Amino acid sequence: MTQLEMDRLYDQLAGLIDRTPPPERERALARLVIALAHQLDDYPRITETIRALTPISKSGSEPE
């Protein structure tokens, strides 16, 4: 992906968030992630990516 494409994607995502009422923003992002995951169609890769982005708790273990 080029820098220009990333910038355009960022602008589109920012627009989605801006147009979504604050209480619905998390849900809108979750729906977007599910739609993109469906397009990717690679369950192991998707779950690996989610695990990689999951914050580690202060106790040093991942949240359940």
Secondary structure as UniProt FT lines:
FT   HELIX           3..19
FT   HELIX           22..24
FT   HELIX           25..40
FT   HELIX           43..53
FT   TURN            58..59
//
